Amino acid sequence: MRFGFVASPTYRTGATDAELYAEAGDDCVFAQSLGYDTAWFIEHHFSDYFPTPSPFVFMASIAARCPDLNLGTCANVTPWYHPLRFAEEIAMLSHITRAELFIGMGRGSAPMEYEAYGIDQNLSREIFAENWEITRRAFTGKPFSVDGRFTKMQRDVVLRPVPARERVHFLGAISSQPTAKLMGEYGLLPLCSSAYPLHLQTQMLDEWREASNAAGADAGAGATAMINMFIADTDEQAEALCRQYGPLHFQQQVVHYEIGQANYDGIKGYENFNRMMGTFKKLSDPANIDSWMKLQLVGSPTTCRAILDNYRAAGITNFIIHTATAGIPRSLRHDMLDRFAREVMQPQAADAQRKAS
């Protein structure tokens, strides 16, 4: 198993943006010292919900402080990027850091972000596919031109700087079985959410593997999932923390995604999102959080280890530990990251080493 952590500015009443960015940067130094191997950066725009419009800018600053810390995105919304610029910035990052880059990509789901950028959300799937194909071709290191539906470039160019391709890994965000199939067809590694029961995770990953095999890609790689974590002496204490802070996370999402105002029924490829967003609204009430809590890493160290075993059985072996949500005090975030590293990560690593020997 591999363990990373979410490194994003986390809204706190009265804190300036500069303070939030500085704290997230210090979190990277702290978490690396505990043994976490990857800092993962979220992209969002125009609200207090993880205000990181350019994960790549943030990653470059962290690479200067922690050059051996792996860096990842969860995820870049590629329809909002010019694909050539996207590929160039990743290529630059591959030389700014000495570590691995994990570039998670998705379509995003907030209508207000699409509207602000003047991009038709109905075309998000087609734009995503074309932008990934351009990025893939750019990363071959060979001259190429583009005559696509959304991007046209009538002369051959070669990506510069030449990327350190062996250290760059591309992942596709998976939120349904059709999406899983598409990401497998594209040859992208799976980036999962912990919002779904494990039997659905297994079904989605089966779809991904089948499509990945058919496309001739590597279907044997373990999946990556972001998962919220609350750890304490007892399950009851951890659950109390989740009931206290979990709803705040969903309350922010209600505002950011304009839940109750945005109508997804008329947006191609998002027909089921009204139901999903309605669930987010329910989860903003502490009385309804228990169903979501059961899908997360919530409990004593012993319980957390058992939950990880269940995820591993479903095919998920790489984890993005999420403690950076709204309202969680920084001291509590650090305490939980520290305890998880000492009492869950390190025993897991020791067990794996014993089995290997």
C-alpha positions as CSV (number, residue, x, y, z in Angstrom):
1,M,0.0,0.0,0.0
2,R,1.0,3.6,-0.6
3,F,-0.3,6.5,1.4
4,G,-0.5,10.2,0.4
5,F,-2.4,13.1,1.8
6,V,-4.5,16.0,0.5
7,A,-2.5,19.2,0.6
8,S,-4.9,22.0,-0.2
9,P,-5.9,25.4,1.4
10,T,-8.7,24.6,3.8
11,Y,-11.1,27.4,4.5
12,R,-11.1,28.8,8.0
13,T,-13.1,31.8,9.2
14,G,-10.8,34.9,9.4
15,A,-7.8,33.3,7.7
16,T,-6.3,35.1,4.7
17,D,-5.6,33.2,1.5
18,A,-1.9,33.7,2.1
19,E,-2.2,32.1,5.5
20,L,-4.1,29.1,4.1
21,Y,-1.5,28.5,1.4
22,A,1.3,28.8,3.9
23,E,-0.3,26.3,6.2
24,A,-0.9,23.8,3.3
25,G,2.8,24.1,2.4
26,D,3.9,23.5,6.0
27,D,1.5,20.5,6.0
28,C,3.5,19.0,3.2
29,V,6.8,19.2,5.2
30,F,5.1,17.8,8.2
31,A,3.4,14.9,6.4
32,Q,6.5,13.9,4.5
33,S,8.4,13.7,7.8
34,L,5.8,11.2,9.0
35,G,6.3,8.9,6.0
36,Y,3.5,9.9,3.6
37,D,4.9,9.6,0.1
38,T,2.6,11.9,-2.0
39,A,1.0,15.3,-1.6
40,W,-2.2,15.6,-3.6
41,F,-3.7,18.9,-4.8
42,I,-7.3,19.6,-5.5
43,E,-8.4,22.1,-8.2
44,H,-11.4,24.4,-7.7
45,H,-12.3,27.9,-8.7
46,F,-14.3,30.9,-7.5
47,S,-15.3,29.8,-4.0
48,D,-14.0,28.9,-0.6
49,Y,-14.1,25.2,-1.5
50,F,-10.4,24.4,-1.8
51,P,-9.5,27.6,-3.7
52,T,-6.6,26.2,-5.8
53,P,-7.1,27.4,-9.4
54,S,-3.6,26.2,-10.4
55,P,-2.5,23.1,-8.7
56,F,0.7,23.2,-10.9
57,V,1.8,26.5,-9.4
58,F,1.3,25.1,-5.9
59,M,3.2,21.9,-6.8
60,A,6.1,23.8,-8.1
61,S,6.5,25.7,-4.8
62,I,6.3,22.4,-2.8
63,A,8.8,20.8,-5.2
64,A,11.3,23.5,-4.1
65,R,10.7,22.7,-0.4
66,C,10.3,19.0,-0.7
67,P,12.1,17.8,-3.8
68,D,11.7,14.1,-3.0
69,L,8.0,14.2,-2.1
70,N,5.8,12.8,-4.9
71,L,3.2,15.2,-6.1
72,G,-0.3,14.5,-7.5
73,T,-3.5,16.2,-8.6
74,C,-7.0,15.0,-7.7
75,A,-7.9,16.2,-10.2
76,N,-7.1,18.6,-13.0
77,V,-10.3,19.4,-14.9
78,T,-8.8,19.2,-18.3
79,P,-11.7,20.8,-20.3
80,W,-10.7,24.1,-18.7
81,Y,-7.1,23.9,-20.1
82,H,-5.4,24.4,-23.4
83,P,-4.0,20.9,-23.9
84,L,-0.6,22.0,-25.2
85,R,-0.1,24.3,-22.2
86,F,-1.3,21.5,-19.9
87,A,1.3,19.1,-21.3
88,E,4.1,21.8,-21.2
89,E,3.5,22.6,-17.5
90,I,3.6,18.9,-16.5
91,A,6.8,18.5,-18.5
92,M,8.3,21.5,-16.6
93,L,7.2,20.0,-13.2
94,S,8.8,16.7,-14.1
95,H,12.2,18.5,-14.0
96,I,11.5,20.8,-11.1
97,T,10.9,17.8,-8.8
98,R,13.1,14.8,-8.3
99,A,10.1,12.7,-7.4
100,E,7.1,11.1,-9.1
101,L,4.2,13.0,-10.6
102,F,0.7,11.6,-10.5
103,I,-1.6,13.6,-12.8
104,G,-5.2,12.9,-12.0
105,M,-7.6,14.2,-14.6
106,G,-11.4,14.6,-14.7
107,R,-14.3,16.5,-16.2
108,G,-15.4,18.4,-13.1
109,S,-19.1,18.9,-12.2
110,A,-19.7,22.4,-11.1
111,P,-21.8,24.3,-13.7
112,M,-20.7,27.7,-12.3
113,E,-17.0,26.9,-13.0
114,Y,-17.9,25.9,-16.6
115,E,-20.0,29.0,-17.0
116,A,-17.3,31.3,-15.7
117,Y,-14.8,29.9,-18.2
118,G,-17.4,30.1,-21.1
119,I,-17.1,26.4,-21.8
120,D,-20.2,24.3,-22.7
121,Q,-20.4,21.6,-20.1
122,N,-22.4,19.5,-22.5
123,L,-19.2,19.0,-24.5
124,S,-17.0,18.1,-21.4
125,R,-16.7,14.4,-22.3
126,E,-15.6,15.2,-25.9
127,I,-13.2,17.9,-24.8
128,F,-11.7,15.6,-22.2
129,A,-11.1,12.9,-24.7
130,E,-9.5,15.2,-27.3
131,N,-7.3,17.0,-24.7
132,W,-6.0,13.6,-23.3
133,E,-5.2,12.4,-26.8
134,I,-3.2,15.6,-27.5
135,T,-1.4,15.3,-24.1
136,R,-0.6,11.7,-24.8
137,R,0.8,12.5,-28.2
138,A,2.9,15.4,-26.8
139,F,4.4,13.0,-24.2
140,T,5.7,10.6,-26.9
141,G,8.5,13.1,-27.6
142,K,7.8,13.0,-31.3
143,P,6.8,15.9,-33.6
144,F,3.1,16.3,-33.9
145,S,0.4,18.6,-35.1
146,V,-3.3,18.9,-34.1
147,D,-6.4,19.1,-36.2
148,G,-9.1,18.5,-33.6
149,R,-12.6,19.7,-33.0
150,F,-11.6,22.0,-30.2
151,T,-7.8,22.6,-30.8
152,K,-6.1,23.1,-34.1
153,M,-2.4,23.5,-34.6
154,Q,-1.3,23.4,-38.2
155,R,2.4,22.9,-37.8
156,D,4.5,20.2,-36.2
157,V,6.0,20.9,-32.7
158,V,7.9,18.9,-30.2
159,L,7.1,19.2,-26.5
160,R,9.8,21.2,-24.6
161,P,11.1,20.7,-22.1
162,V,11.3,17.0,-23.0
163,P,9.4,15.5,-20.0
164,A,10.9,12.9,-17.6
165,R,8.3,10.5,-18.9
166,E,9.3,7.6,-16.6
167,R,8.3,9.7,-13.6
168,V,4.9,10.9,-14.9
169,H,1.8,8.8,-14.3
170,F,-1.7,9.8,-15.7
171,L,-4.9,8.9,-13.9
172,G,-8.5,9.3,-14.8
173,A,-11.2,10.1,-12.2
174,I,-13.8,7.4,-12.0
175,S,-17.4,8.0,-10.7
176,S,-19.5,5.4,-12.6
177,Q,-19.1,2.2,-14.6
178,P,-19.3,4.0,-18.0
179,T,-16.6,6.4,-16.8
180,A,-14.5,3.5,-15.6
181,K,-14.8,1.9,-19.0
182,L,-13.7,5.1,-20.8
183,M,-10.7,5.6,-18.5
184,G,-9.6,2.0,-19.3
185,E,-10.0,2.6,-23.0
186,Y,-7.9,5.8,-22.7
187,G,-5.1,3.8,-20.9
188,L,-5.5,6.0,-17.7
189,L,-4.9,4.6,-14.2
190,P,-8.0,4.6,-12.0
191,L,-8.5,7.4,-9.5
192,C,-11.5,6.5,-7.3
193,S,-13.7,8.3,-4.8
194,S,-14.7,6.8,-1.4
195,A,-18.3,8.0,-2.0
196,Y,-19.3,4.6,-3.3
197,P,-19.8,1.2,-1.5
198,L,-17.1,-1.3,-2.0
199,H,-19.2,-3.6,-4.2
200,L,-19.7,-0.7,-6.6
201,Q,-16.0,0.1,-6.4
202,T,-15.3,-3.5,-7.4
203,Q,-17.7,-3.4,-10.3
204,M,-16.2,-0.1,-11.6
205,L,-12.7,-1.4,-11.4
206,D,-13.7,-4.6,-13.2
207,E,-15.1,-2.4,-16.0
208,W,-11.8,-0.5,-16.0
209,R,-9.6,-3.6,-16.2
210,E,-11.7,-5.2,-19.0
211,A,-11.4,-2.0,-21.0
212,S,-7.8,-1.4,-20.2
213,N,-6.9,-5.0,-21.2
214,A,-8.8,-4.5,-24.5
215,A,-6.8,-1.3,-25.1
216,G,-3.5,-3.1,-24.5
217,A,-2.8,-0.9,-21.4
218,D,-1.5,-2.0,-18.0
219,A,-4.6,-3.4,-16.2
220,G,-2.6,-4.9,-13.3
221,A,-1.9,-1.6,-11.6
222,G,-3.6,-0.9,-8.2
223,A,-6.2,1.7,-8.0
224,T,-5.9,5.0,-6.1
225,A,-8.7,6.4,-3.9
226,M,-9.2,9.5,-1.9
227,I,-10.7,8.7,1.5
228,N,-11.6,10.8,4.5
229,M,-10.0,9.9,7.8
230,F,-10.9,10.4,11.4
231,I,-8.9,8.3,13.9
232,A,-9.1,8.3,17.7
233,D,-8.7,6.0,20.7
234,T,-12.1,4.3,20.2
235,D,-14.5,4.0,17.3
236,E,-17.0,6.0,19.2
237,Q,-14.6,9.0,19.6
238,A,-13.7,8.8,15.9
239,E,-17.3,8.7,14.8
240,A,-18.1,11.7,17.0
241,L,-15.3,13.7,15.2
242,C,-16.8,12.7,11.9
243,R,-20.3,13.8,12.9
244,Q,-18.8,17.1,14.0
245,Y,-16.7,17.9,11.0
246,G,-18.0,15.8,8.1
247,P,-21.2,17.8,7.6
248,L,-19.2,21.0,7.2
249,H,-17.4,19.5,4.2
250,F,-20.8,18.9,2.5
251,Q,-22.1,22.3,3.5
252,Q,-19.3,23.8,1.5
253,Q,-20.1,21.6,-1.5
254,V,-23.8,22.6,-1.4
255,V,-22.6,26.2,-1.9
256,H,-19.9,25.5,-4.4
257,Y,-22.0,23.2,-6.6
258,E,-25.0,25.4,-6.2
259,I,-27.0,22.4,-5.1
260,G,-30.7,23.1,-5.5
261,Q,-30.1,25.7,-8.1
262,A,-28.0,24.0,-10.8
263,N,-30.1,21.5,-13.0
264,Y,-27.9,18.6,-14.2
265,D,-30.7,16.9,-16.0
266,G,-30.2,18.9,-19.1
267,I,-26.3,18.5,-19.2
268,K,-25.0,15.7,-21.3
269,G,-23.1,13.1,-19.3
270,Y,-24.4,14.4,-16.0
271,E,-27.9,13.1,-16.0
272,N,-27.6,11.3,-12.6
273,F,-25.9,14.2,-10.8
274,N,-29.1,15.8,-9.4
275,R,-29.6,12.7,-7.4
276,M,-25.9,12.6,-6.3
277,M,-25.9,16.3,-5.4
278,G,-29.1,15.8,-3.5
279,T,-27.3,13.2,-1.4
280,F,-24.6,15.8,-0.6
281,K,-27.3,18.1,0.6
282,K,-28.6,15.4,3.0
283,L,-25.1,14.7,4.2
284,S,-24.7,18.3,5.3
285,D,-27.0,17.4,8.2
286,P,-25.1,15.6,11.0
287,A,-28.1,13.3,11.5
288,N,-27.5,11.8,8.0
289,I,-23.8,11.4,8.0
290,D,-23.5,7.9,9.3
291,S,-24.1,6.2,5.9
292,W,-21.2,8.1,4.4
293,M,-19.1,7.6,7.5
294,K,-19.1,3.8,6.9
295,L,-17.3,4.3,3.6
296,Q,-14.5,6.3,5.2
297,L,-11.5,5.6,7.4
298,V,-13.2,6.3,10.7
299,G,-12.4,4.5,13.9
300,S,-9.6,3.3,16.2
301,P,-6.3,2.3,14.6
302,T,-7.4,-1.4,14.6
303,T,-10.6,-0.5,12.8
304,C,-8.8,1.7,10.3
305,R,-6.5,-1.2,9.5
306,A,-9.5,-3.5,8.9
307,I,-11.1,-0.9,6.6
308,L,-7.9,-0.7,4.6
309,D,-7.9,-4.5,4.2
310,N,-11.4,-4.3,2.8
311,Y,-10.4,-1.6,0.3
312,R,-7.4,-3.6,-0.7
313,A,-9.6,-6.7,-1.4
314,A,-11.6,-4.5,-3.8
315,G,-8.4,-3.6,-5.7
316,I,-7.5,-0.3,-4.2
317,T,-3.9,-0.2,-2.9
318,N,-3.0,3.5,-3.0
319,F,-4.7,6.0,-0.6
320,I,-5.0,9.7,-0.5
321,I,-5.7,10.4,3.1
322,H,-8.1,13.4,3.4
323,T,-8.1,15.4,6.7
324,A,-8.0,18.9,5.1
325,T,-11.7,19.7,5.0
326,A,-13.5,22.8,6.3
327,G,-13.6,23.3,10.0
328,I,-11.0,20.7,11.1
329,P,-8.5,22.5,13.3
330,R,-5.0,22.3,12.0
331,S,-3.8,20.8,15.3
332,L,-6.4,18.0,15.0
333,R,-5.4,17.4,11.4
334,H,-1.8,17.0,12.4
335,D,-2.6,14.8,15.4
336,M,-4.6,12.5,13.2
337,L,-2.0,12.3,10.4
338,D,0.6,11.6,13.0
339,R,-1.4,8.9,14.7
340,F,-2.4,7.2,11.4
341,A,1.2,7.1,10.3
342,R,2.4,5.5,13.6
343,E,-0.4,3.1,14.3
344,V,-1.7,2.2,10.8
345,M,0.8,3.0,8.1
346,Q,3.9,1.7,9.8
347,P,2.3,-1.6,11.0
348,Q,0.9,-2.1,7.5
349,A,4.4,-1.6,6.0
350,A,5.9,-4.0,8.6
351,D,3.3,-6.7,7.8
352,A,4.0,-6.4,4.1
353,Q,7.7,-6.7,4.7
354,R,7.2,-9.8,6.8
355,K,5.0,-11.4,4.1
356,A,7.5,-10.5,1.4
357,S,10.4,-12.2,3.3
